[in-house]
Amino acid sequence: MAKQFRIKLIKSTSGASQRQKDGIRCLGLRKLQSENVVNDSPAMRGQIYKVQHLLSVTVEGAAKATKTKKSAEKA
């Protein structure tokens, strides 16, 4: 099974640049607290990297699901 990322929009796009808003849309997120699962690819990693300050990212599909540093700080 391929590795996937579960992404969740945790901060508003109000005040973000139009490019960041477009990146959020391309990741399949529309409203605050919306979630989506995306496949791991260089393109998706790049999009996530550009808006990482607005997201919570969790790795799925590996042997054991782990949380990223940002998600672990909140828990």
KENU-984300 format. One line per field, with one value per residue (C-alpha): y, z, x; residue number from 1. Coordinates in steps of 0.001 Angstrom, whole numbers, padded with zeros to 6 digits. Example, Ala and Ser with C-alpha at 12.3 -4.5 7.8 and 13.67 -1.06 7.14 Angstrom:
<padrens>
py	[-004500, -001060]
pz	[007800, 007140]
px	[012300, 013670]
seq	[1, 2]
</padrens>
This chain:
<padrens>
py	[000000, 003392, 006063, 008746, 011981, 012982, 016767, 019042, 022787, 024200, 027910, 030299, 031344, 034904, 037044, 034365, 035124, 034004, 031394, 029882, 029849, 028107, 025565, 024790, 024264, 021939, 019838, 019329, 021503, 024026, 024989, 025199, 021776, 019977, 016878, 015039, 012100, 012588, 010211, 010785, 012324, 015100, 017404, 016884, 017301, 020623, 021876, 020833, 022524, 025857, 026001, 023955, 026789, 026394, 022593, 019629, 016665, 013016, 010159, 007147, 003904, 003127, 000174, 002430, 005803, 008647, 012309, 015129, 017550, 020220, 017736, 016249, 019673, 020202, 016827]
pz	[000000, -000974, 001615, 001918, 003801, 005697, 005592, 007546, 007143, 010659, 009955, 007820, 004370, 005150, 004674, 002654, -000833, -003840, -004672, -001201, -001533, -004899, -003349, -000611, -003272, -005273, -002156, -002017, 001021, 000990, 004483, 007868, 009522, 006182, 005643, 002622, 001949, -000825, -002271, -001558, -004590, -005115, -006436, -003385, -001013, -002696, -002378, 001279, 001946, 000548, 002890, 005834, 008275, 007549, 007731, 010035, 008263, 009318, 007509, 006646, 004821, 006440, 008788, 011670, 011304, 012726, 013228, 011993, 014338, 014061, 014859, 017769, 019386, 019662, 021233]
px	[000000, 001353, 001982, -000684, -001140, -004283, -004389, -006722, -007206, -006767, -006261, -008262, -007106, -008189, -005103, -003302, -002063, -004093, -001428, -001815, -005609, -005273, -002903, -005430, -008114, -005861, -005327, -009097, -009758, -012572, -013695, -012055, -011638, -012138, -009983, -008673, -006372, -003794, -001221, 002446, 004138, 006673, 003926, 001699, 004639, 005441, 001874, 001727, 005078, 003863, 000845, 002115, 001404, -002332, -002480, -002262, -000629, -000732, 001011, -001163, -000609, 002729, 003224, 002225, 000548, 002639, 001924, 004087, 005785, 003069, 000306, 002248, 002753, -000998, -001703]
seq	[1, 2, 3, 4, 5, 6, 7, 8, 9, 10, 11, 12, 13, 14, 15, 16, 17, 18, 19, 20, 21, 22, 23, 24, 25, 26, 27, 28, 29, 30, 31, 32, 33, 34, 35, 36, 37, 38, 39, 40, 41, 42, 43, 44, 45, 46, 47, 48, 49, 50, 51, 52, 53, 54, 55, 56, 57, 58, 59, 60, 61, 62, 63, 64, 65, 66, 67, 68, 69, 70, 71, 72, 73, 74, 75]
</padrens>
